[in-house]
Amino acid sequence: MKRPLLWLLWGWMATVIVAAFHWAPLAEGFLGQSSRILFFHVPMAWVSFVAFMVAGVRSLAYLAGRRTERRDQAAAAAIEIGLLFALLATVTGAIWARIMWNSWWNWDPRQASIVVALLFYAAYLALRAAVADREARGRLCAAYATLGLVVAPFFYFVLPRLGFTLHPEAVINAQGKVEVEPRMLVVLLASSAGFTALFFWMHQLRTRLALREARLLEGSD
């Protein structure tokens, strides 16, 4: 990412933080300031999904086209960052649950689904570490991450809706209507856009670093 765009991103994120705490109103029915957590919790969960989809697309390209080191490392980098954001979403969700439900964890369907997603993609990293041969590792990991193109949407959008949930209604309800105060919606969308851009910047850096590490290992052999 070019330096002007990077400065724009940091300015954007700083504005989102200020707006989340000083411009957006508190949501009705939430205890204290707890609704402000959602301006960060929801975008983090969204970005983890985006990251896992990027990994799946890169892996599919690896299997269907040229099996390059860049595609393999890009998929791995996306999953690493996706796991980071999924973990942050889990932590912020637990903090919110402690405030609202007086319990850090109660196995709500949405909580359970993100744990399953974390385990699924943590297994990808375990698989990657277990296979020494680079070509075999690339094929196996690419096949696994491609499977995530089906599995991740199920974890994020289907499994959480299979049972009763204590979570508040989504931004868009079952009737397709937006039920969020306009200023809150603006901040939520701005935060989601900022976190998405942050992911792609982090992904670019992590992929470049992984490729450099791979070249250094090849040179040392």
For each residue, the residues with C-beta under 8 A, 3 or more apart:
1: 5 6 9 200 201 204
2: 5 6
3: 6 7
4: 7 8
5: 1 2 8 9
6: 1 2 3 9 10 201
7: 3 4 10 11
8: 4 5 11 12
9: 1 5 6 12 13 194 197 198 201
10: 6 7 13 14
11: 7 8 14 15
12: 8 9 15 16 190 193 194 197
13: 9 10 16 17 194 198
14: 10 11 17 18
15: 11 12 18 19 190
16: 12 13 19 20 39 187 190 191 194
17: 13 14 20 21
18: 14 15 21 22 23
19: 15 16 22 23 24 186 187 190
20: 16 17 23 24 36 39 40 187 191
21: 17 18 24 36
22: 18 19
23: 18 19 20 183 187
24: 19 20 21 36 39 181 183 184 186 187
25: 181 183 184
26: 30 33 35 36
27: 30 35 38 168 181 184
28:
29: 168
30: 26 27 34 35 100 168
31: 34 99 100
32: 99
33: 26 36
34: 30 31 37 96 99 100
35: 26 27 30 38 184
36: 20 21 24 26 33 39
37: 34 40 41 92 95 96 99
38: 27 35 41 42 96 188
39: 16 20 24 36 42 43 184 187 188 191
40: 20 37 43 44 92 191
41: 37 38 44 45 89 92 93 96
42: 38 39 45 46 188 191 192
43: 39 40 46 47 188 191 192 194 195 196
44: 40 41 47 48 85 86 88 89 92 195
45: 41 42 48 49 85 86 89 93 114 156
46: 42 43 49 50 192 195 196
47: 43 44 50 51 82 85 192 195 196 198 199
48: 44 45 51 52 82 83 85 86 89 114 117
49: 45 46 52 53 82 152 153 156
50: 46 47 53 54 82 196 199
51: 47 48 54 55 78 79 81 82 85 199 203
52: 48 49 55 56 78 79 82 117 121 148 152
53: 49 50 56 57 148 149 152
54: 50 51 57 58 74 75 78 82 203
55: 51 52 58 59 75 76 78 79 82 145 148
56: 52 53 59 60 75 145 146 147 148 149 152
57: 53 54 60 61 149
58: 54 55 61 62 71 74 75 78 145
59: 55 56 62 63 71 75 141 142 143 144 145 146 148
60: 56 57 63 64 142 146 149
61: 57 58 64 65 71
62: 58 59 65 67 68 71 72 75 138 142
63: 59 60 67 139 142 143 146
64: 60 61
65: 61 62 71
66: 71
67: 62 63 71 72 135 138 139 142
68: 62 71 72
69: 72 73 211 214
70: 73 74 207 211
71: 58 59 61 62 65 66 67 68 74 75 142
72: 62 67 68 69 75 76 137 138 141 142
73: 69 70 76 77 207 210 211 214
74: 54 58 70 71 77 78 203 207
75: 54 55 56 58 59 62 71 72 78 79 141 142 145
76: 55 72 73 79 80 125 128 141 210
77: 73 74 80 81 203 206 207 210
78: 51 52 54 55 58 74 75 81 82 203
79: 51 52 55 75 76 82 83 121 124 125 145
80: 76 77 83 84 125 206
81: 51 77 78 84 85 199 202 203 206
82: 47 48 49 50 51 52 54 55 78 79 85 86 121
83: 48 79 80 86 87 118 121 122 125
84: 80 81 87 88
85: 44 45 47 48 51 81 82 88 89 195 199
86: 44 45 48 82 83 89 90 114 117 118 121
87: 83 84 90 91 118
88: 44 84 85 91 92
89: 41 44 45 48 85 86 92 93 114
90: 86 87 93 94 111 114 115 118
91: 87 88 94 95
92: 37 40 41 44 88 89 95 96
93: 41 45 89 90 96 97 110 111 114
94: 90 91 97 98 104 105 111
95: 37 91 92 98 99
96: 34 37 38 41 92 93 99 100
97: 93 94 100 101 103 104 105 106 108 111
98: 94 95 101 102 103 104
99: 31 32 34 37 95 96
100: 30 31 34 96 97
101: 97 98 106 166
102: 98
103: 97 98 106
104: 94 97 98
105: 94 97 111
106: 97 101 103 111 166
107: 111 112
108: 97 111 112 165 166 167
109: 112 113 159 160 161 162 163 164 165
110: 93 113 114 160 165 167
111: 90 93 94 97 105 106 107 108 114 115
112: 107 108 109 115 116 159
113: 109 110 116 117 155 156 159 160
114: 45 48 86 89 90 93 110 111 117 118 155 156
115: 90 111 112 118 119
116: 112 113 119 120 155 159
117: 48 52 86 113 114 120 121 152 155 156
118: 83 86 87 90 114 115 121 122
119: 115 116 122 123
120: 116 117 123 124 148 151 155
121: 52 79 82 83 86 117 118 124 125 148
122: 83 118 119 125 126
123: 119 120 126 127 144
124: 79 120 121 127 128 141 144 145 148
125: 76 79 80 83 121 122 128 129
126: 122 123 129 130
127: 123 124 130 131 137 140 141 144
128: 76 124 125 131 137 141
129: 125 126
130: 126 127
131: 127 128 136 137 140 141
132: 137
133: 136 137
134: 137 138
135: 67 138 139
136: 131 133 139 140
137: 72 127 128 131 132 133 134 140 141
138: 62 67 72 134 135 141 142
139: 63 67 135 136 142 143
140: 127 131 136 137 143 144
141: 59 72 75 76 124 127 128 131 137 138 144 145
142: 59 60 62 63 67 71 72 75 138 139 145 146
143: 59 63 139 140 146 147
144: 59 123 124 127 140 141 147 148
145: 55 56 58 59 75 79 124 141 142 148
146: 56 59 60 63 142 143 149
147: 56 143 144 150 151
148: 52 53 55 56 59 120 121 124 144 145 151 152
149: 53 56 57 60 146 152 153
150: 147 153 154
151: 120 147 148 154 155
152: 49 52 53 56 117 148 149 155 156
153: 49 149 150 156 157 158
154: 150 151 157 158 159
155: 113 114 116 117 120 151 152 158 159
156: 45 49 113 114 117 152 153 159 160
157: 153 154 160 161
158: 153 154 155 161 162
159: 109 112 113 116 154 155 156 162
160: 109 110 113 156 157 165 167
161: 109 157 158 165
162: 109 158 159
163: 109
164: 109
165: 108 109 110 160 161
166: 101 106 108
167: 108 110 160
168: 27 29 30
169: 173 179
170: 173
171: 178 179 180 185 188
172: 176 177 178 179
173: 169 170 176 177 179
174:
175:
176: 172 173
177: 172 173
178: 171 172 185
179: 169 171 172 173
180: 171 184 185 188
181: 24 25 27 184 185
182: 185 186
183: 23 24 25 186 187
184: 24 25 27 35 39 180 181 187 188
185: 171 178 180 181 182 188 189
186: 19 24 182 183 189 190
187: 16 19 20 23 24 39 183 184 190 191
188: 38 39 42 43 171 180 184 185 191 192
189: 185 186 192 193
190: 12 15 16 19 186 187 193 194
191: 16 20 39 40 42 43 187 188 194 195
192: 42 43 46 47 188 189 195 196
193: 12 189 190 196 197
194: 9 12 13 16 43 190 191 197 198
195: 43 44 46 47 85 191 192 198 199
196: 43 46 47 50 192 193 199 200
197: 9 12 193 194 200 201
198: 9 13 47 194 195 201 202
199: 47 50 51 81 85 195 196 202 203
200: 1 196 197 203 204
201: 1 6 9 197 198 204 205
202: 81 198 199 205 206
203: 51 54 74 77 78 81 199 200 206 207
204: 1 200 201 207 208
205: 201 202 208 209
206: 77 80 81 202 203 209 210
207: 70 73 74 77 203 204 210 211
208: 204 205 211 212
209: 205 206 212 213
210: 73 76 77 206 207 213 214
211: 69 70 73 207 208 214 215
212: 208 209 215 216
213: 209 210 216 217
214: 69 73 210 211 217 218
215: 211 212 218 219
216: 212 213 219 220
217: 213 214 220 221
218: 214 215 221
219: 215 216
220: 216 217
221: 217 218
